[in-house]
Amino acid sequence: MNARNWKWPRALLAAPLLAALGGCGMVVMDPSGDVARQEADLVLWSVWLMLLIIVPVMILTVVFAWRYRASNREREAEYSPDWDHSTALELVIWSCPLLIIIALGALTWVSTHTLDPYRPLGRIAPGKPVPADQKPLEVQVVSLDWKWLFIYPEQGVATVNELVVPVDRQVRFRMTSSGVMNTFYVPAMAGMIYTMAGMETKLHAVLNKPGDYAGMSANYSGAGFSGMSFRTHAVDDAAFGRWVGKVRASGGARLDAANYLKLEQPSERVPVTYFPAVERGLFDRAVNLCVKPGTPCMSESMHGHVAAPMPSAPMPPTDAAPSYQSPSQSHDAHAPATGA
Ligand SMILES: [Cu+2]
């Protein structure tokens, strides 16, 4: 999947699509992140391949209607009611769709694995591998009624409804929801990923152009849903450092369990809020629905994990579960790969 080879058909394909979608924002087809770019290319290639069948069928429909019309005297002479086989036609009818399905299947198979949101990125941009010394920036995302909480564990800060990421740096989103299911969506960056209570979903993505991008919930979640949007800023490393400094110096409250529980209460159109400090492990407790003191964590009570041994303890001799899994691992199994 060499990106350079894609330029020619991309331009060719964009023309009819541009005409069809002229009224819409083109962010999905013209994104600023490498993952979304590859997803858009996959859409374009799939459309192109399917048009190989659709266009001839549409043309033939008109041709047949015209050629075999009742008033066509010429055709009457060669009327052949007993005709029923043509090897050449059979070959075309079977081989063309088969070849297209093979091409489409191969393309989809490879892309689905390359763009698996749970998989760390293989590159930052076309021809630009992830630098060996670059650790992904971890951002923990919690969808609350009705706002987005972003926790930066390394920086020790958190925000509501404002996401800031450095340009060309891989970001590893770990996501969950405090209640209703939502979908985390920054169209310029990558596809949608669901957030669900009691489980963790993941997304690896990158933004390659500095800018201010829209972010939203793409899954209806109740009264405050339409106000559940946030700005995503892609900035250079220095500006990211300055922004972290600004959040730390904001003089806001520390995001501890008590403040999280307050924040969790339903509220609408919440302005950008900064938390200069975050209680350690808060996200894991949010995932396991045990932020409230005294609530048993799901990791200890779900999936038959009642009184499950800690990883360091000896394993019970026989059990359906082959090994100890952390709650996030055990929940990966029922997390959707991509929202659609
Ligand atoms: Cu589960």
Boltz pocket constraint, residues with backbone or C-beta under 6 A from the ligand:
constraints:
  - pocket:
      binder: B
      contacts: [[A, 198], [A, 199], [A, 302], [A, 330], [A, 331], [A, 334]]
      max_distance: 6.0
